[in-house]
Amino acid sequence: MDLKEGDLVVTQPQVEKIRAIIDQLGKGRVGMVYSITSKFDNRTVYGVLIDGEVYYLFADEIKKLEDSC
């Protein structure tokens, strides 16, 4: 997936299993990619701004919104 800062994304069902944000973030939430600077286990971590809160998510936990329209 080719994501860049400013892209609109929608959260996928995998986010509902993240213990750190359980009951805070569910699938289908729309946000904006805020940053793409972090790496963890050779995977890119995306800072996604949703309702004024930044969540750090992997690519399989979000989907580019424009691709699904």
Z-matrix of the N, CA and C atoms (Angstrom, degrees):
N
C 1 1.450
C 2 1.523 1 108.05
N 3 1.296 2 115.11 1 133.02
C 4 1.457 3 121.35 2 -178.61
C 5 1.522 4 109.18 3 -100.71
N 6 1.328 5 116.43 4 94.62
C 7 1.462 6 121.54 5 179.39
C 8 1.514 7 110.37 6 -108.02
N 9 1.312 8 115.35 7 144.39
C 10 1.460 9 120.26 8 174.96
C 11 1.528 10 108.41 9 -135.69
N 12 1.319 11 115.35 10 164.53
C 13 1.458 12 119.68 11 -179.80
C 14 1.526 13 109.97 12 -58.66
N 15 1.322 14 116.09 13 135.82
C 16 1.456 15 122.37 14 179.89
C 17 1.516 16 114.03 15 97.41
N 18 1.341 17 117.54 16 -11.27
C 19 1.466 18 120.59 17 178.34
C 20 1.524 19 110.70 18 -69.95
N 21 1.320 20 115.98 19 143.34
C 22 1.459 21 121.41 20 174.07
C 23 1.526 22 108.67 21 -86.22
N 24 1.332 23 116.30 22 134.89
C 25 1.456 24 121.94 23 -179.43
C 26 1.522 25 109.75 24 -132.59
N 27 1.327 26 115.21 25 160.52
C 28 1.458 27 121.52 26 176.28
C 29 1.530 28 107.13 27 -123.70
N 30 1.332 29 117.03 28 140.25
C 31 1.460 30 120.52 29 -178.28
C 32 1.525 31 110.66 30 -75.70
N 33 1.324 32 115.63 31 147.94
C 34 1.449 33 123.94 32 -178.76
C 35 1.540 34 109.88 33 -100.59
N 36 1.326 35 118.86 34 166.75
C 37 1.467 36 121.25 35 -178.29
C 38 1.532 37 115.01 36 -57.58
N 39 1.332 38 118.45 37 -22.95
C 40 1.470 39 121.37 38 -179.61
C 41 1.528 40 112.86 39 -60.90
N 42 1.325 41 118.36 40 -26.60
C 43 1.469 42 119.85 41 -177.67
C 44 1.524 43 112.42 42 -66.02
N 45 1.322 44 117.17 43 -22.50
C 46 1.468 45 120.12 44 -179.06
C 47 1.522 46 112.35 45 -73.14
N 48 1.336 47 117.92 46 -8.38
C 49 1.462 48 121.82 47 179.57
C 50 1.522 49 113.05 48 -102.97
N 51 1.337 50 118.21 49 0.21
C 52 1.465 51 122.12 50 -179.84
C 53 1.527 52 108.27 51 -79.62
N 54 1.310 53 116.33 52 114.69
C 55 1.476 54 120.56 53 -174.54
C 56 1.523 55 113.60 54 -61.48
N 57 1.321 56 117.09 55 -36.20
C 58 1.465 57 120.11 56 -176.26
C 59 1.531 58 112.72 57 -65.69
N 60 1.318 59 116.94 58 -25.69
C 61 1.469 60 119.40 59 -177.51
C 62 1.521 61 112.34 60 -125.19
N 63 1.314 62 117.01 61 20.52
C 64 1.465 63 120.50 62 179.99
C 65 1.527 64 109.20 63 -59.48
N 66 1.283 65 117.83 64 139.58
C 67 1.471 66 125.70 65 -177.41
C 68 1.525 67 113.48 66 69.32
N 69 1.325 68 118.71 67 3.50
C 70 1.462 69 121.18 68 176.44
C 71 1.517 70 111.39 69 -106.35
N 72 1.333 71 115.21 70 -33.23
C 73 1.450 72 120.22 71 -173.42
C 74 1.514 73 109.57 72 -136.60
N 75 1.305 74 116.78 73 128.97
C 76 1.456 75 121.00 74 -179.91
C 77 1.516 76 111.36 75 -121.48
N 78 1.319 77 115.06 76 178.38
C 79 1.467 78 119.49 77 179.29
C 80 1.522 79 110.12 78 -70.23
N 81 1.318 80 115.14 79 153.41
C 82 1.454 81 120.60 80 176.37
C 83 1.508 82 115.85 81 83.80
N 84 1.324 83 117.62 82 6.25
C 85 1.469 84 120.43 83 178.51
C 86 1.520 85 109.47 84 -83.19
N 87 1.308 86 117.76 85 136.43
C 88 1.460 87 122.93 86 -178.12
C 89 1.517 88 109.28 87 -97.58
N 90 1.325 89 115.32 88 136.61
C 91 1.450 90 120.87 89 178.48
C 92 1.514 91 110.96 90 -149.20
N 93 1.327 92 115.75 91 -179.17
C 94 1.460 93 122.16 92 -179.24
C 95 1.523 94 109.22 93 -120.82
N 96 1.327 95 116.43 94 137.26
C 97 1.466 96 120.25 95 176.43
C 98 1.520 97 107.39 96 -67.48
N 99 1.308 98 115.67 97 119.49
C 100 1.454 99 123.24 98 -174.69
C 101 1.523 100 111.47 99 -97.22
N 102 1.345 101 116.01 100 -39.39
C 103 1.467 102 120.17 101 179.58
C 104 1.523 103 110.36 102 -152.33
N 105 1.345 104 114.71 103 154.01
C 106 1.463 105 120.85 104 179.19
C 107 1.525 106 108.78 105 -136.33
N 108 1.294 107 118.09 106 44.05
C 109 1.456 108 120.08 107 -173.05
C 110 1.525 109 113.84 108 -101.94
N 111 1.289 110 118.44 109 -19.17
C 112 1.461 111 121.12 110 -173.87
C 113 1.522 112 112.01 111 -87.10
N 114 1.334 113 115.84 112 153.38
C 115 1.467 114 122.97 113 174.08
C 116 1.529 115 107.67 114 -132.91
N 117 1.334 116 117.04 115 144.47
C 118 1.455 117 122.29 116 176.10
C 119 1.516 118 107.23 117 -147.00
N 120 1.323 119 117.99 118 121.61
C 121 1.472 120 122.69 119 -177.54
C 122 1.528 121 111.69 120 52.06
N 123 1.328 122 116.30 121 43.98
C 124 1.468 123 122.87 122 -179.59
C 125 1.529 124 113.40 123 60.59
N 126 1.306 125 118.33 124 19.81
C 127 1.465 126 123.74 125 175.73
C 128 1.520 127 108.60 126 -114.21
N 129 1.302 128 115.78 127 141.45
C 130 1.459 129 120.46 128 178.80
C 131 1.524 130 110.04 129 -75.67
N 132 1.316 131 115.16 130 137.13
C 133 1.461 132 121.90 131 176.35
C 134 1.529 133 107.28 132 -110.26
N 135 1.322 134 115.07 133 128.94
C 136 1.462 135 120.82 134 -178.26
C 137 1.524 136 109.85 135 -104.64
N 138 1.310 137 116.26 136 130.48
C 139 1.452 138 121.41 137 171.44
C 140 1.515 139 107.31 138 -84.96
N 141 1.327 140 117.32 139 115.19
C 142 1.461 141 122.05 140 -176.55
C 143 1.522 142 108.94 141 -113.75
N 144 1.312 143 115.97 142 124.47
C 145 1.466 144 122.15 143 -179.60
C 146 1.526 145 108.75 144 -90.63
N 147 1.347 146 115.54 145 115.34
C 148 1.462 147 122.08 146 179.38
C 149 1.527 148 107.72 147 -129.16
N 150 1.316 149 116.70 148 118.44
C 151 1.471 150 122.80 149 179.46
C 152 1.532 151 112.49 150 50.84
N 153 1.321 152 116.76 151 44.88
C 154 1.458 153 121.46 152 176.55
C 155 1.517 154 115.50 153 78.70
N 156 1.310 155 118.40 154 3.38
C 157 1.471 156 123.57 155 -179.27
C 158 1.527 157 108.28 156 -118.53
N 159 1.344 158 117.46 157 136.26
C 160 1.459 159 121.13 158 178.61
C 161 1.525 160 108.93 159 -95.69
N 162 1.327 161 116.28 160 125.41
C 163 1.464 162 123.62 161 176.18
C 164 1.518 163 107.64 162 -114.05
N 165 1.332 164 117.08 163 137.09
C 166 1.452 165 121.88 164 -179.93
C 167 1.523 166 108.62 165 -99.94
N 168 1.336 167 115.80 166 112.74
C 169 1.461 168 122.51 167 -170.86
C 170 1.525 169 110.73 168 -128.45
N 171 1.342 170 115.59 169 153.61
C 172 1.458 171 122.02 170 174.60
C 173 1.522 172 109.37 171 -86.06
N 174 1.321 173 116.31 172 165.51
C 175 1.466 174 122.28 173 -176.54
C 176 1.526 175 112.60 174 -60.95
N 177 1.338 176 118.02 175 -31.94
C 178 1.468 177 119.11 176 -178.83
C 179 1.530 178 112.50 177 -77.36
N 180 1.320 179 117.56 178 -6.38
C 181 1.462 180 121.70 179 179.99
C 182 1.530 181 112.71 180 -98.67
N 183 1.338 182 115.70 181 -5.56
C 184 1.458 183 120.99 182 178.41
C 185 1.532 184 109.15 183 -136.22
N 186 1.322 185 114.80 184 159.41
C 187 1.469 186 120.99 185 178.04
C 188 1.514 187 107.33 186 -138.31
N 189 1.326 188 115.50 187 137.55
C 190 1.455 189 120.09 188 179.21
C 191 1.522 190 109.67 189 -61.87
N 192 1.297 191 117.35 190 126.45
C 193 1.454 192 122.61 191 -174.51
C 194 1.528 193 112.41 192 -64.64
N 195 1.304 194 117.50 193 -38.80
C 196 1.465 195 120.56 194 -178.56
C 197 1.515 196 112.07 195 -63.51
N 198 1.335 197 117.99 196 -28.30
C 199 1.463 198 121.25 197 179.87
C 200 1.524 199 112.67 198 -72.01
N 201 1.341 200 117.04 199 -23.34
C 202 1.456 201 119.72 200 -176.38
C 203 1.526 202 113.53 201 -96.47
N 204 1.308 203 117.75 202 -2.69
C 205 1.475 204 120.60 203 -178.96
C 206 1.516 205 110.78 204 -90.00
